[in-house]
Every structure is written in structure tokens, then in C-alpha cells.
Amino acid sequence: MAGPAAVVLGLVATVTVACGHAPTTVPDLAAVPADLLLDPSTLPVGFTATELSVSQLVDANSTQLKAADATEVTPQQCRPTADAKLNPTLTEANSAVLAAQASFGGLVELVTTEMRDIGADVAAMIGSCARTQTMITTGNLAGTGIVTVHSEMAAPELGKDAEKVEQMLLVKSATTTTLADRSVRTRIDYVGYAIVARPGGAAPVSVSLTVSGDPTDAVAPPAPVPTAHAPIAEQDFVTLFGSALSVAAEGRKA
């Protein structure tokens, strides 16, 4: 099970920097959310694009959110709220999704004209909420405890696009899940959230990007806790998120 802050919302591209006599890029003022996603051909090595519609994402998120309602979170003020506010507002008209899968994890990018409450994300994952414990109290996983440690990551280098980013948060989450039988598994996930201004008076967009690692096999004591492997290197995620923000600001290049 994913950590409480990592609902199903996670890609890769390299930012091309103009130099010499390269032509000036003209932002796509009429771009819709689907035009502001990363190009599937630029996925990281090992990832293959998969089908995921906005409605499917909303349904998957709704299932996760319903399950999260039946948990106990410590500290109490660290229960995440941003996904619960955003998810019901997402439609095929105002949002677009790019998903990919690898043998070692998954990726999902969401671009929407609906505004994510990134301040709520900060409150749920930073400071006193950098370490949380979640207890599952109902269902087949009742008695399972999840400890999540959040580490804020440095912002990507965005060059001229930096002034277009109004809010941003990048977090690495390391999750240790102890099942009712005392066996333990771990995983590492990355998530990035941002609000990006669009040129020419176009509506700003929210960008959400996750790269989720697969959990380790569950290991029972007295064996040591298994070590999770990151799905991609931390700096690669930071660079990837920077690419996503540049595409969201300017539109996908032809």
C-alpha cells in the first residue's frame, strides 16, 4: 500500500536550451492540458507509456482516499487533504494524464487547470509532518502500520521558466510498512507539485508528477528490514520534474 500522502498521482524529458542562432521558441497560447504533458517518447529508460484516462485516475484516487479515511494518522494534523480537494474537480475537459510503467515502478503526470492546494501538501509532509505513522484499522490490512519519512528535495534549475513557477514542492518519501503478522516491506517514491503560469493570460495549470517504486518483498523478523531501491536516482527525478514544468509553461515542442 502506498504511503498516505502518495495517492496515485507520477516522467522524463530533457530541457533543450537554445544557444547560438537557434530560433526563438514561441509559447503555445492555445495549448490545452494534453499539449502540456511530457512527450511519451522521452520517458526514462525502462518505462513504457500505458493507458490511463482522467476518469480512471479519479476512480483510482477515490478508492485510495476512501481507504485513507479509515486510517489513524499520527501526528493528527499531518493527514493529507490536497488530493481529497482536487480529485473531485478533475475532468477530461480540464485535465490530462500521462502514465508509464516499468518492471521497478510506475510514473504518472497530471496537468490540470484546477488549482492544487500545495500549501496543504507542505503542511502534510514538511516540518513536524516529516515523519508520520498511519495505522490501518479496517479491512484485510487491519493492524498494518505505515511509517513514512518525507525529505524535501532541491528545486530544479529552470532558467527562464523559473519566473513562471508560482509554487513548487518536491518530496522523497521512504515508507516502511509493518503488516499484522510483523513482516516488513519498504518502498521509495518521489512526488513533485507546482503551479505554473501560462503566457498571454492563459489560465495557470497545476502539475503533479510521481515516480513510485515497487515495494520490496515482505520479510519477517528476525531478518533485517529490507532496503528499498529508488525507482530512479533522486537528481534524475528533479531534472525530470524541471522538464515537466518547462513543457507546462511553454507547450510541447514539435
BAZANU-90386 format. One record per residue: residue number from 1; residue in three letters; z negated, x negated, y negated of N, C-alpha, C in turn. Coordinates in steps of 0.02 Angstrom, whole numbers, always signed. Layout:
N
- num, residu, n_zz, n_xx, n_yy, ca_zz, ca_xx, ca_yy, c_zz, c_xx, c_yy
- NUM, ALA, Z, X, Y, Z, X, Y, Z, X, Y
...
***
This chain:
254
- num, residu, n_zz, n_xx, n_yy, ca_zz, ca_xx, ca_yy, c_zz, c_xx, c_yy
- 1, MET, +0, -43, +60, +0, +0, +0, +0, -44, -61
- 2, ALA, +39, -27, -111, +42, -66, -173, -23, -59, -211
- 3, GLY, -37, -108, -255, -95, -103, -297, -91, -44, -343
- 4, PRO, -147, -20, -371, -148, +41, -410, -106, +40, -471
- 5, ALA, -92, -19, -498, -51, -22, -559, +22, -31, -543
- 6, ALA, +39, -43, -480, +108, -59, -462, +141, +0, -428
- 7, VAL, +149, +54, -465, +187, +110, -439, +259, +87, -434
- 8, VAL, +303, +127, -402, +367, +99, -379, +411, +70, -433
- 9, LEU, +392, +72, -496, +436, +45, -548, +450, -28, -538
- 10, GLY, +557, -129, -509, +571, -190, -519, +636, -209, -519
- 11, LEU, +753, -409, -589, +818, -413, -560, +845, -477, -584
- 12, VAL, +903, -492, -587, +913, -558, -615, +980, -564, -649
- 13, ALA, +978, -599, -704, +1039, -618, -739, +1020, -678, -780
- 14, THR, +1069, -718, -798, +1055, -773, -843, +1081, -755, -912
- 15, VAL, +1042, -773, -963, +1062, -758, -1031, +1116, -809, -1052
- 16, THR, +1173, -784, -1072, +1226, -828, -1096, +1218, -840, -1170
- 17, VAL, +1212, -903, -1189, +1202, -920, -1259, +1269, -942, -1289
- 18, ALA, +1289, -910, -1343, +1353, -928, -1375, +1347, -996, -1407
- 19, CYS, +1400, -1036, -1402, +1400, -1102, -1433, +1471, -1120, -1453
- 20, GLY, +1478, -1172, -1492, +1545, -1194, -1512, +1581, -1138, -1548
- 21, HIS, +1642, -1122, -1524, +1682, -1072, -1557, +1687, -1008, -1516
- 22, ALA, +1635, -995, -1474, +1635, -934, -1434, +1635, -873, -1480
- 23, PRO, +1666, -818, -1461, +1669, -759, -1504, +1600, -728, -1512
- 24, THR, +1589, -698, -1569, +1526, -664, -1582, +1522, -600, -1540
- 25, THR, +1463, -589, -1509, +1453, -529, -1469, +1441, -469, -1515
- 26, VAL, +1475, -415, -1502, +1466, -354, -1540, +1424, -305, -1499
- 27, PRO, +1365, -286, -1522, +1323, -241, -1483, +1359, -174, -1469
- 28, ASP, +1346, -146, -1411, +1375, -82, -1393, +1330, -26, -1420
- 29, LEU, +1348, +1, -1477, +1306, +51, -1511, +1303, +117, -1474
- 30, ALA, +1354, +132, -1434, +1357, +196, -1399, +1331, +191, -1327
- 31, ALA, +1301, +135, -1309, +1280, +124, -1240, +1228, +176, -1219
- 32, VAL, +1235, +199, -1157, +1186, +243, -1125, +1143, +199, -1080
- 33, PRO, +1085, +226, -1055, +1041, +184, -1014, +1076, +146, -957
- 34, ALA, +1125, +177, -925, +1159, +143, -869, +1196, +81, -892
- 35, ASP, +1217, +80, -956, +1251, +21, -983, +1203, -35, -1001
- 36, LEU, +1138, -20, -1001, +1088, -67, -1023, +1049, -99, -966
- 37, LEU, +1070, -84, -904, +1041, -115, -845, +1073, -182, -831
- 38, LEU, +1038, -225, -796, +1068, -287, -773, +1127, -274, -728
- 39, ASP, +1175, -318, -729, +1234, -312, -686, +1214, -325, -613
- 40, PRO, +1229, -280, -567, +1211, -291, -496, +1238, -357, -468
- 41, SER, +1293, -381, -496, +1321, -444, -470, +1278, -504, -486
- 42, THR, +1228, -496, -529, +1185, -552, -549, +1116, -549, -516
- 43, LEU, +1110, -512, -462, +1046, -509, -427, +1025, -578, -402
- 44, PRO, +960, -589, -394, +938, -654, -367, +962, -664, -296
- 45, VAL, +964, -727, -276, +985, -744, -208, +941, -708, -157
- 46, GLY, +973, -676, -110, +937, -640, -58, +931, -566, -69
- 47, PHE, +944, -543, -131, +938, -472, -147, +1006, -437, -145
- 48, THR, +1006, -377, -119, +1066, -336, -115, +1051, -269, -148
- 49, ALA, +1095, -246, -192, +1085, -183, -226, +1082, -126, -176
- 50, THR, +1038, -78, -189, +1030, -20, -146, +1034, +43, -188
- 51, GLU, +1045, +99, -155, +1050, +163, -190, +980, +189, -208
- 52, LEU, +969, +204, -270, +907, +236, -293, +922, +274, -356
- 53, SER, +918, +339, -354, +930, +380, -413, +866, +389, -453
- 54, VAL, +873, +412, -514, +814, +425, -555, +770, +478, -523
- 55, SER, +800, +530, -495, +760, +583, -463, +722, +556, -403
- 56, GLN, +754, +511, -365, +719, +481, -308, +661, +437, -331
- 57, LEU, +672, +401, -385, +618, +360, -412, +560, +404, -435
- 58, VAL, +576, +458, -470, +524, +504, -494, +485, +532, -435
- 59, ASP, +520, +552, -382, +486, +579, -323, +441, +527, -291
- 60, ALA, +466, +466, -284, +425, +413, -254, +364, +398, -296
- 61, ASN, +374, +395, -362, +317, +384, -406, +266, +440, -401
- 62, SER, +291, +502, -398, +246, +560, -393, +202, +556, -332
- 63, THR, +231, +533, -276, +193, +526, -214, +138, +474, -222
- 64, GLN, +156, +417, -253, +107, +364, -265, +52, +387, -313
- 65, LEU, +73, +422, -365, +23, +445, -414, -25, +496, -384
- 66, LYS, +1, +540, -341, -43, +588, -308, -93, +553, -263
- 67, ALA, -69, +501, -227, -115, +463, -184, -167, +427, -227
- 68, ALA, -146, +402, -285, -193, +365, -328, -248, +410, -355
- 69, ASP, -232, +475, -363, -283, +522, -387, -342, +527, -340
- 70, ALA, -332, +512, -276, -385, +518, -226, -420, +452, -214
- 71, THR, -416, +406, -261, -449, +341, -255, -504, +334, -307
- 72, GLU, -548, +286, -293, -600, +268, -340, -585, +198, -367
- 73, VAL, -580, +192, -433, -562, +129, -465, -623, +100, -501
- 74, THR, -636, +36, -490, -690, +1, -524, -662, -61, -558
- 75, PRO, -675, -70, -624, -710, -26, -671, -672, +39, -683
- 76, GLN, -708, +92, -696, -678, +158, -703, -626, +161, -758
- 77, GLN, -637, +124, -813, -590, +127, -869, -524, +93, -854
- 78, CYS, -518, +61, -795, -458, +25, -778, -408, +66, -737
- 79, ARG, -423, +130, -727, -375, +172, -692, -311, +176, -734
- 80, PRO, -252, +158, -705, -190, +158, -744, -168, +229, -761
- 81, THR, -139, +235, -821, -117, +302, -845, -44, +303, -868
- 82, ALA, -13, +245, -882, +53, +244, -913, +106, +276, -868
- 83, ASP, +105, +261, -803, +154, +289, -758, +148, +365, -753
- 84, ALA, +86, +389, -752, +75, +461, -747, +103, +498, -808
- 85, LYS, +100, +466, -867, +127, +496, -928, +203, +493, -929
- 86, LEU, +230, +437, -906, +302, +426, -913, +342, +463, -859
- 87, ASN, +318, +463, -797, +358, +486, -741, +386, +557, -749
- 88, PRO, +346, +606, -773, +373, +674, -779, +428, +681, -832
- 89, THR, +435, +632, -876, +484, +637, -930, +552, +608, -911
- 90, LEU, +556, +574, -853, +617, +539, -834, +668, +587, -804
- 91, THR, +730, +583, -829, +785, +625, -803, +847, +581, -797
- 92, GLU, +896, +608, -762, +960, +573, -756, +994, +564, -823
- 93, ALA, +977, +608, -872, +1009, +604, -938, +979, +550, -982
- 94, ASN, +914, +537, -975, +882, +489, -1021, +864, +423, -989
- 95, SER, +881, +414, -925, +858, +354, -889, +911, +329, -840
- 96, ALA, +904, +266, -820, +947, +237, -768, +906, +187, -728
- 97, VAL, +925, +179, -664, +887, +136, -619, +935, +88, -584
- 98, LEU, +911, +26, -574, +945, -22, -532, +894, -46, -481
- 99, ALA, +911, -41, -417, +865, -62, -364, +899, -112, -318
- 100, ALA, +858, -154, -287, +884, -203, -240, +831, -218, -188
- 101, GLN, +854, -242, -130, +809, -257, -75, +825, -324, -45
- 102, ALA, +774, -360, -24, +782, -423, +12, +736, -422, +72
- 103, SER, +744, -471, +116, +701, -474, +175, +629, -488, +157
- 104, PHE, +617, -511, +96, +550, -531, +75, +522, -490, +17
- 105, GLY, +557, -437, -3, +531, -396, -58, +583, -350, -87
- 106, GLY, +564, -316, -141, +609, -268, -173, +606, -275, -249
- 107, LEU, +659, -248, -282, +664, -251, -355, +685, -182, -381
- 108, VAL, +657, -164, -437, +677, -102, -471, +676, -114, -546
- 109, GLU, +730, -97, -579, +733, -97, -652, +744, -26, -676
- 110, LEU, +706, -5, -725, +712, +60, -757, +724, +51, -831
- 111, VAL, +776, +82, -858, +788, +84, -930, +790, +158, -950
- 112, THR, +750, +175, -1000, +746, +245, -1021, +735, +250, -1096
- 113, THR, +759, +304, -1126, +747, +316, -1196, +678, +348, -1208
- 114, GLU, +643, +364, -1154, +573, +387, -1160, +528, +326, -1171
- 115, MET, +477, +333, -1211, +435, +276, -1229, +376, +269, -1182
- 116, ARG, +371, +210, -1151, +314, +195, -1108, +254, +175, -1152
- 117, ASP, +195, +194, -1131, +134, +177, -1167, +110, +108, -1143
- 118, ILE, +139, +55, -1171, +122, -13, -1149, +51, -30, -1169
- 119, GLY, +25, +0, -1221, -45, -11, -1238, -91, +11, -1182
- 120, ALA, -73, +65, -1147, -113, +88, -1090, -107, +39, -1032
- 121, ASP, -48, +8, -1023, -40, -43, -972, -85, -103, -986
- 122, VAL, -87, -124, -1049, -129, -181, -1068, -202, -164, -1053
- 123, ALA, -223, -104, -1071, -293, -84, -1060, -311, -82, -986
- 124, ALA, -261, -67, -942, -275, -59, -871, -269, -125, -831
- 125, MET, -243, -178, -863, -230, -239, -825, -255, -304, -857
- 126, ILE, -276, -301, -919, -295, -362, -955, -369, -359, -974
- 127, GLY, -399, -416, -988, -468, -419, -1010, -516, -398, -954
- 128, SER, -558, -349, -967, -607, -327, -918, -574, -294, -857
- 129, CYS, -510, -279, -862, -474, -248, -806, -430, -298, -769
- 130, ALA, -441, -363, -781, -401, -413, -747, -416, -415, -673
- 131, ARG, -474, -392, -653, -490, -386, -582, -517, -316, -569
- 132, THR, -484, -279, -526, -505, -211, -510, -513, -202, -435
- 133, GLN, -553, -153, -417, -560, -134, -347, -545, -60, -340
- 134, THR, -504, -44, -291, -486, +25, -279, -506, +43, -207
- 135, MET, -541, +99, -200, -561, +124, -135, -522, +188, -119
- 136, ILE, -490, +189, -61, -455, +249, -38, -504, +293, -1
- 137, THR, -510, +355, -22, -563, +399, +5, -538, +454, +50
- 138, THR, -472, +465, +53, -446, +519, +95, -385, +495, +134
- 139, GLY, -365, +535, +184, -304, +520, +221, -313, +467, +274
- 140, ASN, -257, +444, +302, -259, +396, +357, -288, +329, +337
- 141, LEU, -284, +312, +272, -308, +248, +249, -378, +252, +218
- 142, ALA, -413, +307, +229, -481, +314, +202, -524, +256, +226
- 143, GLY, -562, +228, +179, -604, +170, +195, -571, +104, +178
- 144, THR, -509, +106, +155, -474, +45, +136, -493, +25, +65
- 145, GLY, -506, -39, +56, -521, -65, -11, -466, -113, -34
- 146, ILE, -448, -108, -98, -394, -149, -126, -421, -185, -187
- 147, VAL, -422, -251, -184, -441, -291, -242, -378, -321, -273
- 148, THR, -368, -307, -337, -309, -331, -372, -330, -376, -430
- 149, VAL, -300, -436, -431, -312, -483, -486, -248, -489, -527
- 150, HIS, -252, -471, -590, -194, -472, -635, -196, -536, -678
- 151, SER, -139, -569, -683, -133, -628, -727, -75, -617, -774
- 152, GLU, -89, -618, -839, -36, -609, -888, +8, -671, -890
- 153, MET, +74, -661, -893, +122, -715, -894, +149, -725, -964
- 154, ALA, +174, -785, -977, +202, -801, -1043, +266, -761, -1054
- 155, ALA, +280, -746, -1117, +341, -709, -1135, +402, -753, -1125
- 156, PRO, +459, -723, -1108, +520, -763, -1101, +547, -786, -1168
- 157, GLU, +588, -838, -1166, +624, -860, -1225, +683, -813, -1237
- 158, LEU, +684, -780, -1295, +735, -729, -1307, +783, -747, -1363
- 159, GLY, +771, -801, -1399, +815, -820, -1453, +821, -765, -1505
- 160, LYS, +883, -748, -1523, +895, -698, -1575, +874, -628, -1554
- 161, ASP, +864, -616, -1489, +844, -550, -1467, +769, -539, -1473
- 162, ALA, +730, -591, -1489, +658, -584, -1492, +637, -532, -1544
- 163, GLU, +672, -530, -1600, +654, -483, -1653, +665, -410, -1633
- 164, LYS, +703, -398, -1580, +716, -329, -1558, +662, -303, -1511
- 165, VAL, +618, -347, -1485, +567, -326, -1438, +504, -306, -1477
- 166, GLU, +488, -242, -1474, +433, -216, -1513, +366, -223, -1478
- 167, GLN, +366, -217, -1411, +305, -227, -1371, +327, -258, -1305
- 168, MET, +282, -297, -1274, +300, -328, -1211, +237, -348, -1172
- 169, LEU, +241, -341, -1106, +187, -362, -1062, +217, -384, -996
- 170, LEU, +198, -444, -974, +218, -469, -908, +156, -487, -869
- 171, VAL, +152, -463, -807, +91, -473, -767, +109, -491, -695
- 172, LYS, +73, -539, -669, +75, -555, -597, +13, -524, -565
- 173, SER, +23, -487, -510, -33, -454, -477, -40, -481, -406
- 174, ALA, -99, -506, -390, -114, -529, -322, -162, -479, -291
- 175, THR, -141, -448, -236, -178, -393, -206, -204, -413, -137
- 176, THR, -267, -399, -125, -298, -409, -59, -322, -342, -34
- 177, THR, -294, -319, +21, -310, -254, +49, -351, -263, +113
- 178, THR, -411, -233, +114, -453, -235, +173, -454, -166, +205
- 179, LEU, -425, -161, +265, -419, -97, +299, -486, -76, +329
- 180, ALA, -490, -14, +352, -553, +11, +378, -578, -29, +438
- 181, ASP, -532, -60, +476, -552, -100, +534, -569, -172, +514
- 182, ARG, -572, -186, +449, -590, -251, +420, -533, -301, +422
- 183, SER, -476, -283, +447, -419, -329, +443, -394, -331, +372
- 184, VAL, -362, -388, +354, -345, -401, +284, -271, -420, +279
- 185, ARG, -239, -397, +226, -171, -419, +210, -167, -429, +135
- 186, THR, -120, -470, +113, -113, -487, +42, -40, -481, +21
- 187, ARG, -30, -476, -44, +38, -474, -72, +37, -495, -145
- 188, ILE, +96, -514, -170, +104, -533, -240, +161, -493, -270
- 189, ASP, +150, -465, -328, +200, -426, -364, +204, -451, -436
- 190, TYR, +263, -442, -466, +272, -455, -538, +295, -390, -571
- 191, VAL, +273, -381, -633, +297, -323, -671, +305, -344, -744
- 192, GLY, +356, -317, -776, +367, -328, -847, +383, -261, -881
- 193, TYR, +352, -249, -938, +364, -189, -978, +381, -210, -1049
- 194, ALA, +427, -174, -1081, +443, -188, -1150, +475, -128, -1183
- 195, ILE, +467, -125, -1249, +503, -77, -1291, +554, -118, -1330
- 196, VAL, +617, -100, -1325, +671, -140, -1355, +708, -98, -1407
- 197, ALA, +714, -124, -1467, +752, -89, -1520, +826, -97, -1506
- 198, ARG, +864, -46, -1524, +936, -47, -1515, +969, -50, -1584
- 199, PRO, +1028, -81, -1590, +1060, -91, -1655, +1089, -26, -1683
- 200, GLY, +1100, -27, -1748, +1136, +27, -1780, +1101, +94, -1780
- 201, GLY, +1036, +94, -1774, +999, +157, -1774, +997, +192, -1707
- 202, ALA, +1024, +162, -1654, +1019, +192, -1588, +947, +195, -1566
- 203, ALA, +931, +244, -1523, +862, +253, -1501, +838, +191, -1462
- 204, PRO, +776, +170, -1474, +749, +114, -1435, +742, +135, -1362
- 205, VAL, +734, +86, -1318, +726, +100, -1247, +665, +65, -1219
- 206, SER, +637, +94, -1167, +585, +62, -1128, +618, +27, -1069
- 207, VAL, +598, -34, -1056, +623, -72, -998, +565, -87, -952
- 208, SER, +570, -68, -889, +520, -85, -838, +555, -124, -783
- 209, LEU, +527, -179, -763, +556, -220, -711, +502, -243, -663
- 210, THR, +510, -229, -599, +462, -253, -549, +498, -292, -495
- 211, VAL, +466, -343, -472, +487, -379, -412, +426, -379, -367
- 212, SER, +430, -344, -312, +373, -334, -267, +381, -373, -203
- 213, GLY, +331, -412, -187, +332, -450, -124, +312, -406, -66
- 214, ASP, +334, -424, -6, +312, -389, +54, +241, -411, +70
- 215, PRO, +198, -366, +96, +131, -387, +115, +132, -430, +177
- 216, THR, +82, -472, +184, +75, -511, +245, +55, -465, +302
- 217, ASP, +60, -489, +362, +31, -453, +419, -44, -449, +410
- 218, ALA, -73, -394, +435, -146, -387, +432, -179, -434, +482
- 219, VAL, -230, -470, +459, -265, -519, +501, -338, -500, +505
- 220, ALA, -365, -497, +565, -435, -477, +574, -481, -538, +571
- 221, PRO, -542, -529, +546, -589, -585, +546, -609, -601, +619
- 222, PRO, -627, -663, +633, -647, -715, +585, -589, -758, +559
- 223, ALA, -527, -738, +573, -470, -776, +547, -472, -775, +471
- 224, PRO, -449, -829, +438, -449, -831, +365, -401, -779, +335
- 225, VAL, -414, -761, +273, -371, -713, +238, -301, -743, +232
- 226, PRO, -249, -706, +251, -181, -734, +248, -159, -745, +176
- 227, THR, -118, -795, +167, -93, -813, +100, -27, -778, +87
- 228, ALA, -23, -739, +34, +39, -705, +16, +87, -753, -17
- 229, HIS, +150, -743, -6, +202, -783, -38, +236, -741, -92
- 230, ALA, +245, -771, -151, +278, -737, -206, +350, -722, -187
- 231, PRO, +376, -664, -206, +445, -647, -189, +496, -694, -222
- 232, ILE, +482, -714, -283, +521, -765, -318, +472, -806, -359
- 233, ALA, +493, -863, -384, +449, -905, -425, +431, -868, -489
- 234, GLU, +371, -881, -513, +347, -847, -574, +394, -857, -633
- 235, GLN, +416, -919, -644, +460, -932, -700, +527, -898, -691
- 236, ASP, +550, -890, -630, +613, -854, -618, +606, -781, -638
- 237, PHE, +547, -752, -625, +537, -683, -647, +537, -679, -723
- 238, VAL, +504, -725, -756, +502, -725, -829, +573, -729, -858
- 239, THR, +612, -775, -830, +682, -782, -853, +721, -719, -839
- 240, LEU, +711, -691, -781, +744, -629, -762, +728, -572, -810
- 241, PHE, +664, -566, -827, +645, -512, -873, +675, -524, -942
- 242, GLY, +679, -587, -963, +712, -602, -1026, +785, -580, -1026
- 243, SER, +818, -591, -970, +887, -570, -963, +893, -494, -968
- 244, ALA, +846, -459, -936, +846, -386, -938, +838, -361, -1010
- 245, LEU, +795, -394, -1048, +784, -373, -1118, +845, -386, -1161
- 246, SER, +879, -442, -1149, +939, -457, -1188, +995, -407, -1173
- 247, VAL, +1002, -388, -1110, +1052, -338, -1092, +1034, -271, -1124
- 248, ALA, +969, -253, -1122, +949, -189, -1152, +961, -188, -1226
- 249, ALA, +953, -246, -1259, +963, -248, -1332, +1037, -246, -1351
- 250, GLU, +1080, -279, -1313, +1150, -288, -1333, +1199, -246, -1293
- 251, GLY, +1178, -222, -1234, +1226, -189, -1190, +1255, -240, -1141
- 252, ARG, +1278, -215, -1084, +1304, -260, -1033, +1370, -290, -1055
- 253, LYS, +1376, -355, -1045, +1438, -389, -1065, +1494, -374, -1015
- 254, ALA, +1554, -369, -1041, +1612, -355, -998, +1627, -416, -955
***
